[in-house]
Amino acid sequence: MFKISPHHRAVLQALFVTFLWSISFVLIKFGLEDIPPLLFAGLRYMLAFLVLLPLLWRQDRVADAEAVIVQQPKKSRFHLPASIKALKRNDWMWLLILGVIYYAVTQGSQFVALAFAPAVSVSLILSFTAVFVALLGIVTLGERPNIGQWLGILLALAGALIYFFPFGLAEAQLMGIVAAVVGMLANSVSSVLGRFVNRDSKIRPLTVTVISMGIGACLLLVGGIILQGVPRLSLQSWLIILWLAVVNTAVAFTLWNHTLRTLSAMESTVINNTMTVQIAILAFLFLGETLNGRELIGLAAVVVGTLLVQIWRRKS
């Protein structure tokens, strides 16, 4: 009936992905009522890893001219994907570090944060990843922030001060905020590390994602079982885990990468930055989290500030 251009279709798909990722905050809050946070994170990413793993074999079958060339394996019932067999010891070391920092620490901290703090507060702190990536880039990648980025950093910091003023938090909520800050810092480090791995190595992005996810998921799952035990989960809990793993992780990841073929880095940045607002609306509708005028001003300042940091980095 109505013809949609490929570009507009990609925009709608990217917005849909950010909606799925925003919904994750609500589903995690519901799931945490029955599932311990570390075990919850471990189950989610282990199932997502198992869903994405077969794509490595498919990746080798449709490899293009830039594929890693390895000796053809002998015929057998089972063999590792060529992209995994081509990994060297140094590659495994970086993937191990990325898996520990990005999945075990970052995602584990996010689940712990959501167990104690409001979803909007956790989302606001996690949005500071762009700010700390810009600061970390000074010493790690030699990327110095420009005037526009410094303006965005100051605006985001001012927004956070306005949002949390007068800084009176209950002990449990303070624990959640601390966990969110740990997750944000780990996410910032892993973002820089991920750019380093993808920039200076020949490992394909899908291989980096699947292997690091598998490593981090194993650590989360084992740690969750040892520290928090394995409670008897309801059908609703399993459905939430399954949805988060398959739809909000595996499918969303694949669809987002598909949109990157059409959208510019600037467009992807703007669309991804809408998540903070989406989470605030969803938290109000489904979790009963409300924001007063001061908190709304602070939230808006953080959104605009982090957006400026990302946009000016793309322009540079």
C-alpha positions in Angstrom: 0.0 0.0 0.0 2.6 2.6 1.1 6.1 2.2 -0.3 8.9 2.7 2.4 12.4 3.6 1.2 15.2 1.3 2.5 16.5 4.2 4.6 13.2 4.8 6.3 12.8 1.1 6.8 16.2 0.9 8.5 15.3 3.8 10.8 12.1 2.1 11.9 14.0 -1.2 12.4 16.6 0.6 14.5 13.9 2.3 16.6 12.3 -1.1 17.1 15.6 -2.5 18.4 16.0 0.3 20.9 12.5 -0.3 22.0 13.3 -4.0 22.6 16.4 -3.0 24.6 14.4 -0.5 26.6 11.7 -3.1 27.3 14.6 -5.2 28.8 14.8 -2.9 31.8 11.1 -3.5 32.6 11.3 -7.3 32.1 14.5 -7.5 34.2 12.7 -5.7 37.0 9.8 -8.1 36.9 12.2 -11.2 36.7 14.3 -10.0 39.6 11.3 -10.7 41.9 12.0 -14.4 41.6 15.5 -14.7 40.0 18.8 -13.7 41.7 20.5 -11.0 39.6 23.8 -12.8 38.7 22.0 -16.1 37.9 19.4 -14.1 35.9 22.2 -12.4 33.8 24.0 -15.8 33.4 20.9 -17.6 32.1 20.0 -14.7 29.7 23.4 -14.5 28.0 24.1 -18.2 28.1 20.9 -18.9 26.1 21.7 -16.0 23.8 25.2 -17.4 23.2 23.6 -20.8 22.3 21.3 -19.1 19.9 24.1 -17.1 18.2 26.6 -19.9 18.1 25.2 -21.6 15.0 25.7 -18.3 13.1 29.4 -18.9 13.2 29.1 -21.9 11.0 26.8 -20.0 8.7 29.3 -17.1 8.6 32.0 -19.5 7.3 29.7 -20.9 4.6 29.0 -17.4 3.2 32.4 -15.9 3.8 33.4 -13.1 1.5 36.8 -12.1 0.2 37.9 -10.8 3.6 37.3 -14.1 5.4 40.1 -15.7 7.4 41.6 -18.4 5.3 42.4 -21.6 7.1 43.1 -25.2 6.0 40.0 -27.1 5.1 39.0 -29.4 7.9 38.8 -33.1 7.4 35.4 -34.5 6.9 33.8 -35.4 10.2 30.5 -35.2 11.9 31.6 -32.2 13.9 34.2 -29.5 13.5 34.8 -26.1 14.9 34.0 -23.1 12.7 37.0 -21.9 10.7 36.8 -18.4 12.3 37.3 -20.0 15.7 40.1 -22.4 14.6 41.9 -19.4 13.1 42.1 -17.6 16.5 45.6 -17.3 17.9 46.6 -17.3 21.6 46.7 -13.5 21.7 43.2 -13.3 20.2 41.9 -15.6 22.9 43.5 -13.4 25.6 41.7 -10.3 24.3 38.4 -12.1 23.9 38.7 -13.5 27.5 39.4 -10.0 28.8 36.4 -8.6 26.8 34.1 -11.4 28.0 35.0 -10.7 31.7 34.7 -6.9 31.5 31.8 -6.5 29.1 29.6 -9.4 30.1 30.6 -10.7 33.5 31.2 -7.3 35.1 29.1 -4.9 33.0 26.0 -7.0 32.6 26.2 -8.5 36.1 26.5 -5.1 37.6 23.5 -3.9 35.6 21.3 -6.7 36.9 22.4 -6.1 40.5 21.7 -2.3 40.0 18.2 -3.0 38.8 17.6 -5.2 41.8 18.0 -2.2 44.2 17.6 1.0 42.2 14.9 2.5 39.9 15.2 1.6 36.2 15.4 5.3 35.2 18.3 6.0 37.6 20.2 3.0 36.3 19.5 4.0 32.7 20.7 7.6 33.3 24.0 6.4 34.9 24.6 3.8 32.1 24.1 6.6 29.5 27.3 8.2 30.9 29.2 5.5 29.0 29.7 7.9 26.1 31.2 10.5 28.4 33.7 8.1 30.0 34.6 6.6 26.6 35.5 10.1 25.4 37.7 10.6 28.5 39.3 7.1 28.3 40.0 7.7 24.6 42.4 10.5 25.6 44.9 8.0 27.1 44.1 4.8 25.4 43.4 5.8 21.7 44.9 9.2 21.5 41.4 10.7 20.7 41.2 14.1 22.4 37.6 15.5 23.0 36.8 18.7 21.0 35.0 21.7 22.2 31.6 20.3 21.4 32.4 17.1 23.3 33.6 19.0 26.4 30.4 21.0 26.3 28.4 17.8 26.2 30.4 16.3 29.1 29.8 19.3 31.3 26.1 19.4 30.4 25.7 15.7 31.2 27.5 16.0 34.5 25.3 19.0 35.4 22.2 17.0 34.5 23.2 14.2 36.8 23.8 16.6 39.7 20.4 18.1 39.1 18.7 14.7 38.9 20.2 13.2 42.1 20.1 16.4 44.2 19.9 16.6 47.2 21.6 13.2 47.2 19.6 11.6 49.9 19.3 7.9 49.0 18.2 4.8 51.0 21.0 2.3 51.7 19.5 -0.3 49.3 19.1 2.3 46.5 22.6 3.6 47.1 23.9 0.0 46.6 22.1 -0.1 43.3 23.6 3.2 42.2 27.1 2.1 43.1 26.5 -1.1 41.1 25.3 1.0 38.2 28.4 3.2 38.3 30.6 0.0 38.4 28.7 -1.3 35.3 29.0 2.1 33.5 32.8 2.2 34.1 33.2 -1.4 33.0 31.0 -0.7 29.9 33.2 2.3 29.1 36.4 0.2 29.4 34.9 -2.6 27.3 33.8 -0.1 24.6 37.3 1.2 24.2 38.6 -2.4 24.4 36.1 -3.6 21.8 37.1 -0.8 19.4 40.8 -1.8 19.9 40.1 -5.5 19.2 38.0 -4.7 16.1 40.4 -2.1 14.8 43.7 -3.9 15.3 42.7 -7.5 14.6 41.2 -9.6 11.8 38.6 -11.2 14.0 35.1 -10.8 12.6 32.6 -8.8 14.8 30.3 -11.8 15.1 33.1 -14.0 16.3 34.2 -11.4 18.9 30.6 -11.1 20.1 29.8 -14.8 20.3 33.0 -15.9 22.0 33.2 -13.1 24.5 29.5 -13.5 25.3 30.1 -17.3 25.9 33.0 -16.6 28.3 31.1 -13.9 30.2 27.9 -16.0 30.4 29.8 -19.0 31.9 31.4 -16.8 34.6 28.0 -15.2 35.4 26.2 -18.5 35.5 28.8 -20.3 37.7 29.2 -17.2 39.9 25.4 -16.9 40.3 25.0 -20.6 41.2 27.9 -20.5 43.8 26.9 -17.2 45.4 23.1 -17.1 45.1 22.1 -20.7 44.5 19.4 -22.0 42.1 15.8 -21.2 43.2 12.9 -22.9 41.7 11.8 -20.7 38.8 8.2 -20.2 37.7 7.0 -20.5 34.1 6.8 -16.7 33.9 10.5 -16.4 35.0 11.6 -18.8 32.3 9.5 -17.0 29.7 11.1 -13.7 30.6 14.6 -15.3 30.4 13.8 -16.9 27.1 12.4 -13.6 25.6 15.4 -11.6 26.8 17.9 -14.1 25.4 16.3 -14.8 22.0 14.4 -11.7 21.1 16.1 -8.8 23.0 19.6 -10.2 22.6 20.1 -12.5 19.7 17.4 -11.2 17.3 17.9 -7.5 18.3 21.7 -7.8 17.9 21.3 -9.3 14.4 18.7 -6.7 13.3 20.7 -3.8 14.7 23.8 -4.9 12.7 21.5 -5.2 9.6 20.4 -1.5 10.0 24.1 -0.4 10.2 24.4 -1.3 6.5 22.0 1.6 5.7 22.2 4.1 8.5 25.1 6.4 9.1 27.0 6.3 12.4 25.4 9.6 13.3 21.9 8.4 12.7 22.6 5.2 14.8 23.9 7.3 17.6 20.8 9.6 17.7 18.5 6.6 17.6 20.4 4.7 20.3 20.3 7.8 22.5 16.5 7.7 22.6 16.6 4.7 25.0 17.0 6.8 28.1 13.7 8.6 27.3 12.0 5.3 26.3 13.0 3.7 29.5 11.6 6.6 31.5 8.3 6.3 29.8 8.1 2.5 30.1 9.1 2.6 33.8 6.3 5.1 34.4 3.8 2.9 32.6 4.7 -0.5 33.9 6.8 0.0 37.1 5.1 3.1 38.6 8.3 5.1 38.6 7.6 8.8 38.5 9.8 11.9 37.9 9.3 15.4 39.3 10.2 18.5 37.4 13.8 18.7 38.7 14.5 15.1 37.7 13.0 15.6 34.3 15.3 18.6 33.7 18.3 16.6 34.9 17.4 13.7 32.7 16.9 15.9 29.6 20.3 17.5 30.3 22.0 14.1 30.5 20.4 13.0 27.2 21.4 16.1 25.3 24.9 16.1 26.8 25.7 12.5 26.0 24.2 13.0 22.5 26.6 16.0 21.9 29.5 13.9 23.0 28.6 11.1 20.5 27.7 13.4 17.6 30.8 15.5 17.9 33.0 12.3 18.1 31.4 11.1 14.9 32.0 14.4 13.2 35.6 14.3 14.2 
